[in-house]
Amino acid sequence: MRKLLTLIALLSSFGIHAAPASQESVEKLLAVTNVESMMESLYSSVEQMMRQSMQQAAQGKTLSAEEQRALDTVPAKFVALMREEASWQKLKPQYAQLYLETFDQEEVDGLLAFYSSSAGQALLNKMPLVIQKSMVLSQSLMQSLMPKMMAAINDALSEAQVPSGK
């Protein structure tokens, strides 16, 4: 029994580590999960959200043609800067390193198997719509919550006898 315990202690001291993921398998995973195209759709979403936010901010205000043109160009300029500074070519090595540091080979193989399947591809293809719909849902929720949150803050300030910013 003593020899068995010594053997177990000796074996456990070596530690059993999973094989690190290979660069090739991580690059396959990045390709199968369409990270590059997801980033491209993110840029489009950011531009669209900026346009909507700017329209809401300018709503009810009279803008000159020059002011309107200036506002109209900001989202495209911002996204162009994002595309330049955060291009896939610049980010891919960082993403690959992140995956290499996070996943072992067995996990990458499992992820590759899942995302290569029809269910995995369905998740990838439909997730942008799910995210878009959840953002609309969140914005709607925040719009209805904001007056209640502001009332709660004002009540707390009043209770604490702190003058509000009105």
ZADO-1210 file (C-alpha; in nm, 4 decimals, padded with zeros to 6 digits):
<atoms>
<atom x="00.0000" y="00.0000" z="00.0000" code="MET" pos="1"/>
<atom x="00.2824" y="00.2348" z="00.0892" code="ARG" pos="2"/>
<atom x="00.4485" y="00.1764" z="-00.2493" code="LYS" pos="3"/>
<atom x="00.1191" y="00.2495" z="-00.4276" code="LEU" pos="4"/>
<atom x="00.0769" y="00.5809" z="-00.2432" code="LEU" pos="5"/>
<atom x="00.4380" y="00.6741" z="-00.3198" code="THR" pos="6"/>
<atom x="00.3828" y="00.5938" z="-00.6885" code="LEU" pos="7"/>
<atom x="00.0620" y="00.8032" z="-00.6982" code="ILE" pos="8"/>
<atom x="00.2374" y="01.0960" z="-00.5273" code="ALA" pos="9"/>
<atom x="00.5296" y="01.0704" z="-00.7683" code="LEU" pos="10"/>
<atom x="00.3034" y="01.0594" z="-01.0747" code="LEU" pos="11"/>
<atom x="00.0903" y="01.3496" z="-00.9566" code="SER" pos="12"/>
<atom x="00.4007" y="01.5604" z="-00.8935" code="SER" pos="13"/>
<atom x="00.4769" y="01.5467" z="-01.2662" code="PHE" pos="14"/>
<atom x="00.1359" y="01.6968" z="-01.3335" code="GLY" pos="15"/>
<atom x="-00.0824" y="01.5900" z="-01.6187" code="ILE" pos="16"/>
<atom x="-00.1104" y="01.8753" z="-01.8632" code="HIS" pos="17"/>
<atom x="-00.3234" y="01.8889" z="-02.1711" code="ALA" pos="18"/>
<atom x="-00.1417" y="01.9375" z="-02.4978" code="ALA" pos="19"/>
<atom x="-00.1226" y="02.3018" z="-02.5998" code="PRO" pos="20"/>
<atom x="-00.3211" y="02.3980" z="-02.9054" code="ALA" pos="21"/>
<atom x="-00.1321" y="02.4245" z="-03.2303" code="SER" pos="22"/>
<atom x="-00.1135" y="02.7470" z="-03.4280" code="GLN" pos="23"/>
<atom x="-00.2609" y="02.5656" z="-03.7307" code="GLU" pos="24"/>
<atom x="-00.5655" y="02.4369" z="-03.5388" code="SER" pos="25"/>
<atom x="-00.6312" y="02.7790" z="-03.3850" code="VAL" pos="26"/>
<atom x="-00.6160" y="02.9410" z="-03.7289" code="GLU" pos="27"/>
<atom x="-00.8630" y="02.6793" z="-03.8573" code="LYS" pos="28"/>
<atom x="-01.0930" y="02.7617" z="-03.5657" code="LEU" pos="29"/>
<atom x="-01.0728" y="03.1337" z="-03.6394" code="LEU" pos="30"/>
<atom x="-01.1603" y="03.0605" z="-04.0032" code="ALA" pos="31"/>
<atom x="-01.4457" y="02.8171" z="-03.9267" code="VAL" pos="32"/>
<atom x="-01.5998" y="03.0609" z="-03.6791" code="THR" pos="33"/>
<atom x="-01.5855" y="03.3424" z="-03.9359" code="ASN" pos="34"/>
<atom x="-01.4261" y="03.5850" z="-03.6920" code="VAL" pos="35"/>
<atom x="-01.3094" y="03.8104" z="-03.9742" code="GLU" pos="36"/>
<atom x="-01.6566" y="03.8461" z="-04.1266" code="SER" pos="37"/>
<atom x="-01.8097" y="03.8943" z="-03.7813" code="MET" pos="38"/>
<atom x="-01.5734" y="04.1845" z="-03.7264" code="MET" pos="39"/>
<atom x="-01.6777" y="04.3294" z="-04.0609" code="GLU" pos="40"/>
<atom x="-02.0443" y="04.3086" z="-03.9623" code="SER" pos="41"/>
<atom x="-01.9545" y="04.4659" z="-03.6269" code="LEU" pos="42"/>
<atom x="-01.8142" y="04.7674" z="-03.8112" code="TYR" pos="43"/>
<atom x="-02.1384" y="04.8012" z="-04.0066" code="SER" pos="44"/>
<atom x="-02.3431" y="04.7719" z="-03.6883" code="SER" pos="45"/>
<atom x="-02.1334" y="05.0363" z="-03.5149" code="VAL" pos="46"/>
<atom x="-02.1823" y="05.2742" z="-03.8064" code="GLU" pos="47"/>
<atom x="-02.5575" y="05.2141" z="-03.8081" code="GLN" pos="48"/>
<atom x="-02.5852" y="05.2620" z="-03.4291" code="MET" pos="49"/>
<atom x="-02.3811" y="05.5819" z="-03.4480" code="MET" pos="50"/>
<atom x="-02.6072" y="05.7186" z="-03.7204" code="ARG" pos="51"/>
<atom x="-02.9181" y="05.6391" z="-03.5146" code="GLN" pos="52"/>
<atom x="-02.7675" y="05.7899" z="-03.1981" code="SER" pos="53"/>
<atom x="-02.6685" y="06.1063" z="-03.3794" code="MET" pos="54"/>
<atom x="-03.0138" y="06.1384" z="-03.5339" code="GLN" pos="55"/>
<atom x="-03.1707" y="06.1008" z="-03.1902" code="GLN" pos="56"/>
<atom x="-02.9315" y="06.3560" z="-03.0415" code="ALA" pos="57"/>
<atom x="-03.0120" y="06.6069" z="-03.3171" code="ALA" pos="58"/>
<atom x="-03.3848" y="06.5388" z="-03.3099" code="GLN" pos="59"/>
<atom x="-03.5837" y="06.8562" z="-03.2635" code="GLY" pos="60"/>
<atom x="-03.2841" y="07.0768" z="-03.3394" code="LYS" pos="61"/>
<atom x="-03.2555" y="07.2855" z="-03.6497" code="THR" pos="62"/>
<atom x="-02.9263" y="07.2119" z="-03.8184" code="LEU" pos="63"/>
<atom x="-02.7745" y="07.3997" z="-04.1066" code="SER" pos="64"/>
<atom x="-02.6870" y="07.2036" z="-04.4187" code="ALA" pos="65"/>
<atom x="-02.3206" y="07.2245" z="-04.3205" code="GLU" pos="66"/>
<atom x="-02.3879" y="07.0965" z="-03.9673" code="GLU" pos="67"/>
<atom x="-02.5976" y="06.8116" z="-04.1078" code="GLN" pos="68"/>
<atom x="-02.3218" y="06.7188" z="-04.3551" code="ARG" pos="69"/>
<atom x="-02.0674" y="06.7208" z="-04.0740" code="ALA" pos="70"/>
<atom x="-02.2872" y="06.4933" z="-03.8618" code="LEU" pos="71"/>
<atom x="-02.3504" y="06.2632" z="-04.1562" code="ASP" pos="72"/>
<atom x="-01.9785" y="06.2092" z="-04.2177" code="THR" pos="73"/>
<atom x="-01.8789" y="06.1255" z="-03.8595" code="VAL" pos="74"/>
<atom x="-01.9986" y="05.7619" z="-03.8478" code="PRO" pos="75"/>
<atom x="-01.8261" y="05.6682" z="-04.1745" code="ALA" pos="76"/>
<atom x="-01.5035" y="05.8403" z="-04.0661" code="LYS" pos="77"/>
<atom x="-01.5160" y="05.6668" z="-03.7283" code="PHE" pos="78"/>
<atom x="-01.5688" y="05.3235" z="-03.8828" code="VAL" pos="79"/>
<atom x="-01.2962" y="05.3862" z="-04.1413" code="ALA" pos="80"/>
<atom x="-01.0593" y="05.4590" z="-03.8534" code="LEU" pos="81"/>
<atom x="-01.1746" y="05.1420" z="-03.6758" code="MET" pos="82"/>
<atom x="-01.1194" y="04.9371" z="-03.9913" code="ARG" pos="83"/>
<atom x="-00.7707" y="05.0799" z="-04.0258" code="GLU" pos="84"/>
<atom x="-00.6600" y="05.0574" z="-03.6642" code="GLU" pos="85"/>
<atom x="-00.8420" y="04.7341" z="-03.5801" code="ALA" pos="86"/>
<atom x="-00.8171" y="04.5517" z="-03.9118" code="SER" pos="87"/>
<atom x="-00.8324" y="04.1741" z="-03.9144" code="TRP" pos="88"/>
<atom x="-00.4734" y="04.1643" z="-04.0415" code="GLN" pos="89"/>
<atom x="-00.3632" y="04.3508" z="-03.7278" code="LYS" pos="90"/>
<atom x="-00.5901" y="04.1639" z="-03.4874" code="LEU" pos="91"/>
<atom x="-00.5558" y="03.8072" z="-03.6180" code="LYS" pos="92"/>
<atom x="-00.2180" y="03.7394" z="-03.4504" code="PRO" pos="93"/>
<atom x="-00.3551" y="03.8747" z="-03.1220" code="GLN" pos="94"/>
<atom x="-00.6696" y="03.6615" z="-03.1480" code="TYR" pos="95"/>
<atom x="-00.4609" y="03.3546" z="-03.2325" code="ALA" pos="96"/>
<atom x="-00.2387" y="03.4179" z="-02.9303" code="GLN" pos="97"/>
<atom x="-00.5432" y="03.4652" z="-02.7088" code="LEU" pos="98"/>
<atom x="-00.6876" y="03.1329" z="-02.8255" code="TYR" pos="99"/>
<atom x="-00.3492" y="02.9604" z="-02.7828" code="LEU" pos="100"/>
<atom x="-00.3286" y="03.0878" z="-02.4249" code="GLU" pos="101"/>
<atom x="-00.6898" y="02.9969" z="-02.3457" code="THR" pos="102"/>
<atom x="-00.7648" y="02.6629" z="-02.5104" code="PHE" pos="103"/>
<atom x="-00.5750" y="02.3366" z="-02.5189" code="ASP" pos="104"/>
<atom x="-00.5660" y="02.1131" z="-02.8262" code="GLN" pos="105"/>
<atom x="-00.8513" y="01.8903" z="-02.7101" code="GLU" pos="106"/>
<atom x="-01.0755" y="02.1935" z="-02.6602" code="GLU" pos="107"/>
<atom x="-00.9823" y="02.3416" z="-02.9982" code="VAL" pos="108"/>
<atom x="-01.0550" y="02.0065" z="-03.1632" code="ASP" pos="109"/>
<atom x="-01.3958" y="01.9957" z="-02.9909" code="GLY" pos="110"/>
<atom x="-01.4741" y="02.3516" z="-03.0951" code="LEU" pos="111"/>
<atom x="-01.3679" y="02.2769" z="-03.4515" code="LEU" pos="112"/>
<atom x="-01.5953" y="01.9733" z="-03.4574" code="ALA" pos="113"/>
<atom x="-01.8909" y="02.1722" z="-03.3223" code="PHE" pos="114"/>
<atom x="-01.8494" y="02.4806" z="-03.5395" code="TYR" pos="115"/>
<atom x="-01.7926" y="02.2641" z="-03.8468" code="SER" pos="116"/>
<atom x="-02.1264" y="02.0923" z="-03.7825" code="SER" pos="117"/>
<atom x="-02.4587" y="02.2204" z="-03.9149" code="SER" pos="118"/>
<atom x="-02.5636" y="02.3168" z="-03.5602" code="ALA" pos="119"/>
<atom x="-02.2410" y="02.5117" z="-03.5089" code="GLY" pos="120"/>
<atom x="-02.2792" y="02.6892" z="-03.8409" code="GLN" pos="121"/>
<atom x="-02.6428" y="02.7707" z="-03.7573" code="ALA" pos="122"/>
<atom x="-02.5287" y="02.9249" z="-03.4291" code="LEU" pos="123"/>
<atom x="-02.2649" y="03.1319" z="-03.6072" code="LEU" pos="124"/>
<atom x="-02.5021" y="03.2436" z="-03.8818" code="ASN" pos="125"/>
<atom x="-02.7932" y="03.3301" z="-03.6535" code="LYS" pos="126"/>
<atom x="-02.6044" y="03.4796" z="-03.3599" code="MET" pos="127"/>
<atom x="-02.5705" y="03.8260" z="-03.5192" code="PRO" pos="128"/>
<atom x="-02.9505" y="03.8420" z="-03.5504" code="LEU" pos="129"/>
<atom x="-02.9902" y="03.7242" z="-03.1904" code="VAL" pos="130"/>
<atom x="-02.7445" y="03.9908" z="-03.0748" code="ILE" pos="131"/>
<atom x="-02.9148" y="04.2599" z="-03.2830" code="GLN" pos="132"/>
<atom x="-03.2568" y="04.1686" z="-03.1441" code="LYS" pos="133"/>
<atom x="-03.1220" y="04.1527" z="-02.7897" code="SER" pos="134"/>
<atom x="-02.9716" y="04.5001" z="-02.8304" code="MET" pos="135"/>
<atom x="-03.3097" y="04.6372" z="-02.9444" code="VAL" pos="136"/>
<atom x="-03.4708" y="04.4632" z="-02.6481" code="LEU" pos="137"/>
<atom x="-03.2109" y="04.6084" z="-02.4104" code="SER" pos="138"/>
<atom x="-03.2535" y="04.9593" z="-02.5516" code="GLN" pos="139"/>
<atom x="-03.6294" y="04.9332" z="-02.5112" code="SER" pos="140"/>
<atom x="-03.5886" y="04.8091" z="-02.1559" code="LEU" pos="141"/>
<atom x="-03.3472" y="05.0908" z="-02.0735" code="MET" pos="142"/>
<atom x="-03.5845" y="05.3524" z="-02.2163" code="GLN" pos="143"/>
<atom x="-03.8614" y="05.2327" z="-01.9874" code="SER" pos="144"/>
<atom x="-03.6263" y="05.1931" z="-01.6905" code="LEU" pos="145"/>
<atom x="-03.4509" y="05.5283" z="-01.7239" code="MET" pos="146"/>
<atom x="-03.7338" y="05.7433" z="-01.5799" code="PRO" pos="147"/>
<atom x="-03.7720" y="05.4997" z="-01.2887" code="LYS" pos="148"/>
<atom x="-03.3959" y="05.4989" z="-01.2285" code="MET" pos="149"/>
<atom x="-03.3825" y="05.8777" z="-01.2379" code="MET" pos="150"/>
<atom x="-03.6760" y="05.8985" z="-00.9965" code="ALA" pos="151"/>
<atom x="-03.5001" y="05.6563" z="-00.7608" code="ALA" pos="152"/>
<atom x="-03.1792" y="05.8615" z="-00.7798" code="ILE" pos="153"/>
<atom x="-03.3679" y="06.1848" z="-00.7156" code="ASN" pos="154"/>
<atom x="-03.5516" y="06.0239" z="-00.4222" code="ASP" pos="155"/>
<atom x="-03.2206" y="05.9055" z="-00.2758" code="ALA" pos="156"/>
<atom x="-03.0655" y="06.2495" z="-00.3213" code="LEU" pos="157"/>
<atom x="-03.3686" y="06.4128" z="-00.1642" code="SER" pos="158"/>
<atom x="-03.3621" y="06.1684" z="00.1246" code="GLU" pos="159"/>
<atom x="-02.9931" y="06.2399" z="00.1772" code="ALA" pos="160"/>
<atom x="-03.0719" y="06.6114" z="00.1458" code="GLN" pos="161"/>
<atom x="-02.8306" y="06.6512" z="-00.1456" code="VAL" pos="162"/>
<atom x="-02.9433" y="06.9105" z="-00.3968" code="PRO" pos="163"/>
<atom x="-03.0227" y="06.7611" z="-00.7350" code="SER" pos="164"/>
<atom x="-02.8816" y="06.9072" z="-01.0560" code="GLY" pos="165"/>
<atom x="-03.2180" y="07.0510" z="-01.1692" code="LYS" pos="166"/>
</atoms>
